[in-house]
Amino acid sequence: MWTLEKGKEHARAPYAATEALSKGRRFPEKDHPFRTLWQRDRDRIVHSQSFRRLEYKTQVFVTGFCDHFRTRMTHTIEVAGISRTVARTLGLNEDLTESIALGHDIGHPPFGHCGERELNKLLSAHGGFDHNLQALRVVDVLEEKYPGHEGLNLSWEVRAGLMKHRTADSCLDGIPLSPQLMLEAQVADLADDLTYYAHDLDDGILAGLITPDDLEGMYIMDLLQKYWRDHGVRLAPNSPKYVPFLIRSLIDMMVADLIMTSHERIQGSGVASPVAATELDQPLIRFSPAMQEACEELKRFLFQRVYWSDAVLEDNNRAVAWMSELFVFFLEHPEHLGSKSQRRIERDGLHRAVGDYIAMMTDRYAIEQYFLLVRGETVPGLNHGHLG
């Protein structure tokens, strides 16, 4: 009988992930009649509360200051779209790639990377905090949607992709992790990088922290000039559409470079199975050396001019200071935690329960709770429900 999986198989490369080779779920389930394994994983992530909260979590700028700045939600959607394009072109499994991309930031706390660093410091004596490992904890433990088990019961492959960082002795469910991520996870990882290179640049320009002129003399602009010449396109810098043209061109160029370089590396490696691709010394999904150099320079520029700018740091530092005070408050008054978090104290310890509770918060809910619980004040317009 024809199946969805077999119907798509002809379009995939031999090194693409397949359901037949999946290590399955922690809790066995019957197959779905209309959706594949990884389509179900994608849907479970998208329908989760943790995914919905990404709409009000910081990407670079604390949410609420401008409706046009990107949030973790919009960033995630952009990463997923680029991931599917790259996966499709390389003959990889699009559903697995998209699932990993959609879940890659689901463990992020409020207030972006500043919030993550602060939580890691607050939990330093209790295992620390890493948003990749927290993503795994979210889908394995913290999401509660099914009566027979905790978590979303995602496939082993999606969960391994969410872990991202690994050591020589890393395991998942007692199964050793290979030196490299599956190709689909490698695609999601690089799509994440190129997306924030381009879109954080866009937001930095929108915020008035930088201008397109600041990019002159950078290697990325040399590559863009060549890209424009090769494609016969050009737009005057004084055009009102120049910035979107610049950002769109940057994304197109980086995606094309990633696809072509990765294809050459895959063909040159001779890998003929998804497992073989994970046993290599180096990942196969890569930018060209020239593009990698340009991206690293652009990343340094973004840190200096955007991420570490006075305007961004002032907002983020104030917000994480509030988060730190809120953390201490919950340690001293655990009765104010959500009911689900209170139930986890005995199993996971107070510090981890508090860390999980705060990590689930959106920016605005964390701010509301700080003012309400720590300062005894209310913030007009910030009453947005409660967490478990």
WOHUBEL-V525404 format. One record per pair of residues at least 6 apart in sequence whose ideal C-beta (glycine too) atoms are under 7 Angstrom apart, sorted by sequence separation. I is the first residue (numbers start at 1). J is the second residue. D is the distance in Angstrom with one decimal. If there is no record, write none. Layout:
((I & J & D) (I & J & D))
This chain:
((45 & 51 & 5.6) (57 & 63 & 6.8) (87 & 93 & 6.7) (88 & 94 & 5.4) (109 & 115 & 4.4) (123 & 129 & 4.9) (144 & 150 & 6.2) (171 & 177 & 6.4) (204 & 210 & 4.7) (205 & 211 & 6.5) (215 & 221 & 5.1) (228 & 234 & 5.4) (235 & 241 & 6.6) (236 & 242 & 6.9) (271 & 277 & 4.6) (306 & 312 & 6.4) (330 & 336 & 6.3) (371 & 377 & 4.6) (372 & 378 & 6.2) (56 & 63 & 5.2) (87 & 94 & 4.8) (109 & 116 & 5.7) (145 & 152 & 6.7) (146 & 153 & 6.6) (170 & 177 & 4.4) (205 & 212 & 6.8) (235 & 242 & 5.4) (277 & 284 & 5.9) (330 & 337 & 5.8) (371 & 378 & 6.7) (32 & 40 & 5.8) (61 & 69 & 4.5) (63 & 71 & 5.6) (108 & 116 & 6.8) (120 & 128 & 5.0) (143 & 151 & 5.7) (181 & 189 & 6.7) (287 & 295 & 6.4) (334 & 342 & 6.5) (345 & 353 & 4.7) (358 & 366 & 6.8) (371 & 379 & 4.9) (120 & 129 & 4.3) (141 & 150 & 5.4) (143 & 152 & 5.1) (163 & 172 & 6.7) (344 & 353 & 4.7) (84 & 94 & 5.1) (87 & 97 & 3.9) (109 & 119 & 5.3) (119 & 129 & 4.1) (141 & 151 & 5.4) (235 & 245 & 4.7) (59 & 70 & 4.4) (140 & 151 & 4.3) (166 & 177 & 5.0) (269 & 280 & 6.6) (334 & 345 & 6.4) (368 & 379 & 5.5) (59 & 71 & 5.6) (139 & 151 & 5.7) (160 & 172 & 5.3) (341 & 353 & 5.0) (367 & 379 & 6.4) (59 & 72 & 5.7) (84 & 97 & 6.4) (116 & 129 & 6.4) (139 & 152 & 4.7) (159 & 172 & 6.2) (5 & 19 & 5.1) (57 & 71 & 6.1) (83 & 97 & 4.8) (84 & 98 & 5.3) (368 & 382 & 4.1) (22 & 37 & 5.9) (56 & 71 & 6.6) (57 & 72 & 4.1) (83 & 98 & 6.0) (116 & 131 & 5.3) (139 & 154 & 5.2) (269 & 284 & 5.9) (341 & 356 & 6.5) (367 & 382 & 6.4) (368 & 383 & 6.9) (55 & 71 & 5.8) (59 & 75 & 4.9) (156 & 172 & 6.6) (334 & 350 & 6.1) (337 & 353 & 6.7) (341 & 357 & 4.3) (368 & 384 & 6.7) (19 & 36 & 6.3) (54 & 71 & 6.6) (156 & 173 & 6.5) (160 & 177 & 6.2) (337 & 354 & 6.9) (19 & 37 & 4.9) (54 & 72 & 4.0) (55 & 73 & 4.1) (80 & 98 & 5.3) (83 & 101 & 4.0) (266 & 284 & 5.2) (364 & 382 & 5.4) (54 & 73 & 4.0) (140 & 159 & 7.0) (265 & 284 & 4.7) (331 & 350 & 6.3) (338 & 357 & 6.3) (365 & 384 & 5.4) (139 & 159 & 6.6) (161 & 181 & 6.3) (337 & 357 & 5.4) (364 & 384 & 6.0) (80 & 101 & 4.1) (161 & 182 & 6.6) (228 & 249 & 6.8) (265 & 286 & 6.1) (54 & 76 & 5.8) (79 & 101 & 4.8) (80 & 102 & 5.1) (227 & 249 & 6.5) (262 & 284 & 6.2) (108 & 131 & 4.8) (136 & 159 & 5.8) (139 & 162 & 6.9) (161 & 184 & 6.9) (262 & 285 & 4.7) (331 & 354 & 5.9) (107 & 131 & 4.5) (161 & 185 & 3.5) (262 & 286 & 6.3) (330 & 354 & 4.4) (79 & 104 & 6.7) (107 & 132 & 6.6) (157 & 182 & 6.3) (164 & 189 & 6.5) (212 & 237 & 6.1) (224 & 249 & 6.0) (261 & 286 & 5.7) (76 & 102 & 6.1) (136 & 162 & 5.2) (224 & 250 & 6.5) (227 & 253 & 4.6) (261 & 287 & 5.9) (361 & 387 & 6.5) (107 & 134 & 3.1) (135 & 162 & 4.4) (136 & 163 & 5.6) (161 & 188 & 6.5) (261 & 288 & 4.6) (327 & 354 & 6.0) (330 & 357 & 6.7) (360 & 387 & 5.4) (107 & 135 & 3.3) (76 & 105 & 5.3) (106 & 135 & 4.8) (224 & 253 & 6.3) (258 & 287 & 5.7) (75 & 105 & 6.9) (107 & 137 & 6.7) (132 & 162 & 6.5) (133 & 163 & 6.6) (212 & 242 & 6.6) (223 & 253 & 6.6) (257 & 287 & 5.7) (357 & 387 & 6.4) (5 & 36 & 5.5) (104 & 135 & 6.8) (107 & 138 & 5.2) (132 & 163 & 5.9) (212 & 243 & 6.4) (257 & 288 & 5.4) (327 & 358 & 6.0) (4 & 36 & 5.2) (103 & 135 & 6.0) (106 & 138 & 5.3) (132 & 164 & 4.3) (326 & 358 & 6.5) (72 & 105 & 5.1) (106 & 139 & 6.9) (132 & 165 & 5.8) (212 & 246 & 6.0) (257 & 291 & 4.4) (323 & 358 & 6.4) (72 & 108 & 5.6) (103 & 139 & 6.5) (254 & 291 & 6.5) (336 & 373 & 6.0) (205 & 243 & 5.7) (326 & 366 & 6.6) (202 & 243 & 7.0) (323 & 366 & 5.8) (326 & 369 & 6.0) (326 & 370 & 4.8) (329 & 373 & 5.5) (202 & 247 & 4.7) (322 & 367 & 6.6) (325 & 370 & 6.5) (329 & 374 & 5.3) (201 & 247 & 6.8) (326 & 373 & 6.9) (341 & 388 & 6.7) (322 & 370 & 4.2) (326 & 374 & 6.1) (338 & 386 & 6.3) (340 & 388 & 3.5) (62 & 111 & 6.4) (198 & 247 & 5.4) (325 & 374 & 5.2) (338 & 387 & 4.7) (339 & 388 & 6.4) (338 & 388 & 4.5) (54 & 105 & 6.4) (57 & 108 & 5.9) (58 & 110 & 6.7) (60 & 112 & 6.5) (198 & 250 & 4.8) (42 & 95 & 6.2) (57 & 110 & 5.7) (58 & 111 & 5.1) (59 & 112 & 6.5) (198 & 251 & 4.9) (45 & 99 & 6.3) (58 & 112 & 3.9) (38 & 93 & 6.7) (51 & 106 & 6.0) (103 & 158 & 6.7) (39 & 95 & 5.0) (42 & 98 & 5.6) (46 & 102 & 6.2) (50 & 106 & 5.0) (38 & 95 & 3.8) (42 & 99 & 4.3) (45 & 102 & 4.9) (194 & 251 & 6.9) (38 & 96 & 4.4) (41 & 99 & 4.3) (45 & 103 & 4.7) (100 & 158 & 5.7) (104 & 162 & 6.5) (36 & 95 & 5.9) (99 & 158 & 4.8) (103 & 162 & 5.4) (42 & 102 & 6.1) (194 & 254 & 4.3) (38 & 99 & 5.2) (45 & 106 & 6.8) (96 & 157 & 6.0) (100 & 161 & 3.7) (194 & 255 & 6.8) (96 & 158 & 6.8) (100 & 162 & 6.5) (194 & 258 & 6.7) (223 & 290 & 6.8) (190 & 258 & 5.8) (223 & 291 & 6.9) (223 & 294 & 5.5) (219 & 293 & 6.2) (220 & 294 & 4.2) (16 & 91 & 5.8) (219 & 294 & 4.3) (16 & 92 & 4.7) (17 & 93 & 4.4) (13 & 90 & 6.9) (16 & 93 & 4.9) (220 & 297 & 6.6) (13 & 91 & 3.3) (219 & 297 & 5.4) (220 & 298 & 5.0) (12 & 91 & 5.3) (13 & 92 & 6.8) (17 & 96 & 5.0) (218 & 297 & 5.9) (11 & 91 & 6.9) (218 & 298 & 6.9) (12 & 93 & 6.5) (218 & 301 & 6.8) (100 & 184 & 6.4) (104 & 188 & 6.0) (100 & 185 & 5.3) (97 & 184 & 4.2) (101 & 188 & 4.2) (50 & 138 & 5.0) (96 & 184 & 4.4) (100 & 188 & 4.3) (104 & 192 & 6.0) (97 & 187 & 5.2) (101 & 191 & 6.3) (92 & 183 & 5.5) (93 & 184 & 5.5) (97 & 188 & 5.7) (183 & 274 & 6.7) (214 & 305 & 6.9) (92 & 184 & 5.3) (182 & 274 & 6.0) (50 & 143 & 6.0) (49 & 143 & 6.9) (183 & 277 & 5.1) (48 & 143 & 5.2) (92 & 187 & 6.4) (190 & 285 & 5.5) (210 & 305 & 5.1) (182 & 278 & 5.8) (209 & 305 & 6.1) (210 & 306 & 6.6) (87 & 184 & 6.2) (180 & 277 & 6.9) (181 & 278 & 6.9) (186 & 283 & 5.0) (209 & 306 & 5.4) (180 & 278 & 4.7) (186 & 284 & 6.8) (187 & 285 & 5.4) (197 & 295 & 5.8) (204 & 302 & 6.9) (179 & 278 & 6.9) (186 & 285 & 3.7) (87 & 187 & 5.3) (178 & 278 & 3.6) (179 & 279 & 6.4) (180 & 280 & 5.7) (209 & 309 & 5.2) (86 & 187 & 4.9) (178 & 279 & 5.7) (179 & 280 & 7.0) (183 & 284 & 6.4) (197 & 298 & 5.5) (201 & 302 & 6.5) (204 & 305 & 6.7) (179 & 281 & 6.9) (181 & 283 & 7.0) (183 & 285 & 6.2) (197 & 299 & 6.5) (200 & 302 & 5.5) (204 & 306 & 4.1) (209 & 311 & 6.5) (180 & 283 & 5.2) (48 & 152 & 6.4) (83 & 187 & 5.5) (83 & 188 & 4.9) (86 & 191 & 6.2) (200 & 306 & 6.2) (44 & 152 & 4.5) (83 & 191 & 4.3) (79 & 188 & 6.9) (82 & 191 & 4.3) (44 & 154 & 6.4) (79 & 191 & 5.1) (82 & 194 & 7.0) (41 & 154 & 4.8) (79 & 192 & 5.1) (82 & 195 & 5.9) (41 & 155 & 5.5) (79 & 195 & 4.9) (38 & 155 & 6.5) (41 & 158 & 4.8) (78 & 195 & 5.0) (37 & 155 & 5.6) (38 & 158 & 6.8) (75 & 195 & 6.5) (27 & 148 & 6.6) (75 & 196 & 6.7) (78 & 199 & 6.4) (27 & 149 & 4.7) (29 & 153 & 6.9) (75 & 199 & 6.7) (27 & 153 & 5.1) (26 & 153 & 6.1) (25 & 153 & 5.1) (70 & 199 & 5.6) (25 & 155 & 5.8) (24 & 155 & 6.7) (24 & 156 & 6.3) (22 & 155 & 5.8) (23 & 156 & 3.7) (70 & 203 & 5.7) (22 & 156 & 6.7) (23 & 157 & 6.9) (69 & 203 & 5.3) (22 & 157 & 5.9) (69 & 206 & 7.0) (68 & 206 & 6.1) (17 & 157 & 6.2) (60 & 200 & 5.5) (61 & 203 & 6.6) (60 & 203 & 5.8) (61 & 207 & 6.6) (26 & 173 & 6.5) (23 & 175 & 6.4) (17 & 182 & 5.8) (17 & 184 & 5.5) (15 & 183 & 6.3) (86 & 255 & 6.5) (90 & 259 & 6.5) (85 & 255 & 6.5) (89 & 259 & 5.1) (86 & 258 & 6.1) (90 & 262 & 6.1) (82 & 255 & 6.1) (86 & 259 & 5.8) (90 & 263 & 6.2) (144 & 340 & 6.8) (114 & 316 & 4.0) (118 & 320 & 4.2) (122 & 324 & 6.5) (114 & 317 & 7.0) (112 & 316 & 6.7) (111 & 316 & 5.8) (115 & 320 & 5.6) (118 & 323 & 5.9) (122 & 327 & 5.2) (114 & 320 & 5.0) (118 & 324 & 5.8) (111 & 319 & 4.5) (115 & 323 & 6.1) (111 & 320 & 5.5) (111 & 323 & 6.4) (110 & 323 & 6.7) (142 & 356 & 6.0) (142 & 360 & 6.9) (126 & 349 & 6.5) (126 & 351 & 4.2) (127 & 352 & 6.9) (134 & 359 & 5.9) (126 & 352 & 5.9) (129 & 355 & 6.1) (123 & 351 & 6.0) (123 & 355 & 5.0) (119 & 355 & 5.9) (119 & 358 & 6.8) (119 & 359 & 6.4) (60 & 306 & 6.5) (60 & 307 & 6.7) (109 & 358 & 6.4) (109 & 359 & 4.1) (15 & 266 & 6.6) (61 & 312 & 6.6) (110 & 361 & 5.1) (60 & 312 & 6.5) (107 & 359 & 6.9) (110 & 362 & 6.0) (111 & 363 & 6.1) (21 & 274 & 6.4) (62 & 315 & 4.7) (110 & 363 & 4.6) (62 & 316 & 6.5) (15 & 271 & 5.0) (110 & 366 & 4.4) (15 & 272 & 6.5) (17 & 274 & 4.9) (62 & 319 & 5.6) (14 & 272 & 5.0) (15 & 273 & 6.0) (16 & 274 & 6.4) (14 & 273 & 6.3) (15 & 274 & 5.5) (15 & 276 & 6.9) (15 & 277 & 5.2) (64 & 363 & 6.9) (63 & 363 & 4.5) (64 & 364 & 6.0) (62 & 363 & 5.7) (63 & 364 & 6.5) (57 & 362 & 5.7) (58 & 363 & 5.6) (56 & 362 & 3.6) (57 & 363 & 5.9) (53 & 360 & 6.7) (56 & 363 & 5.7) (56 & 364 & 5.5) (53 & 362 & 5.1) (50 & 360 & 6.7))
